[in-house]
Each structure stands twice: as structure tokens, then as C-alpha cells.
């Protein structure tokens, strides 16, 4: 039986506030969530994907890119084209 995964409850607003307030490291977020650094890094990667950037080194940390915006008109056209095909 595999070991159950750690449930991390960390609101996105708290992550964004900590990133915007200054340098934030994975270690800081892991301490806030009460988990290990590798677990926190994996969780951030799973939940934020390509939006999250990890920087190594003395001045390293994490940064969060804004989410990609899509317009409904473009999406509707693509769906209509694929349905018609």
C-alpha cells in the first residue's frame, strides 16, 4: 500500500502576496504549508505548471507569471472549425 500524499492547503492569494512582497523561496512556502521542500516544489509544479519559475543560487527564489488569457471568440472559431471537419 503506497504512502498517502501530503495534502497541502495554501491559497493562491497567499502565494501571490508572498511573491509580490519580495523574494520568496520554496523553503519559505514549505515552512508555511508544513511540508518538505521537495514536496512543496512538486506541488507548485503540478498546480502552476509553466507559470512557476524556479531560480537556483544565492539570489534564487520563485516567480509566478500571469495566466495566459484567451478570448472566447478565438476558442469558438477553433471549435467550430474542428466540428465542421
C-alpha positions in Angstrom: 0.0 0.0 0.0 1.6 3.3 -1.1 2.1 6.1 1.4 -0.7 8.7 1.3 0.3 12.1 -0.3 0.6 15.1 1.9 -2.4 17.4 1.5 -1.1 21.0 1.0 -3.6 23.8 1.7 -2.1 27.0 0.6 -4.3 29.6 -1.1 -3.2 31.1 -4.4 -3.7 34.6 -2.9 -1.2 33.8 -0.1 1.4 32.6 -2.7 0.9 35.6 -4.9 1.1 38.0 -1.9 4.4 36.5 -0.7 5.9 36.6 -4.2 4.8 40.2 -4.7 6.1 41.3 -1.3 9.7 40.4 -2.1 12.0 37.4 -2.6 10.2 34.1 -1.8 11.8 30.7 -1.7 10.4 27.3 -1.9 11.7 26.7 1.6 9.6 29.6 2.9 6.4 28.3 1.3 7.2 24.7 2.5 7.5 26.0 6.1 4.2 27.8 5.8 2.5 24.7 4.5 4.2 22.3 7.0 5.8 20.0 4.4 9.2 19.3 3.0 10.9 21.4 0.2 10.8 18.6 -2.4 7.1 18.0 -1.7 6.4 21.7 -2.0 8.3 22.0 -5.3 6.4 19.1 -6.8 3.0 20.6 -5.6 3.9 24.0 -7.1 4.9 22.4 -10.4 1.7 20.3 -10.5 -0.6 23.3 -9.7 1.1 26.1 -11.6 2.9 24.3 -14.4 4.8 26.6 -16.7 3.7 29.7 -14.9 6.0 29.0 -12.0 9.7 29.7 -12.5 12.3 28.4 -10.0 15.7 30.2 -9.8 18.6 28.5 -8.1 21.5 30.1 -6.2 22.2 32.7 -3.6 19.7 35.2 -5.0 17.3 32.5 -6.2 13.6 32.1 -5.5 10.4 31.6 -7.4 8.4 33.8 -9.6 4.9 33.5 -11.0 3.9 34.6 -14.5 0.4 35.9 -15.1 -2.0 33.4 -16.5 -2.5 33.3 -20.3 -5.7 34.9 -21.4 -7.7 33.6 -24.3 -10.7 35.2 -25.9 -13.9 33.3 -26.3 -14.2 34.4 -30.0 -11.0 32.6 -30.9 -12.0 29.5 -29.0 -15.4 29.4 -30.6 -13.9 29.6 -34.1 -11.4 26.8 -33.4 -14.2 24.6 -32.0 -16.5 25.3 -34.9 -13.7 24.5 -37.4 -12.9 21.2 -35.8 -16.5 20.2 -35.6 -17.1 21.1 -39.3 -14.1 18.9 -40.3 
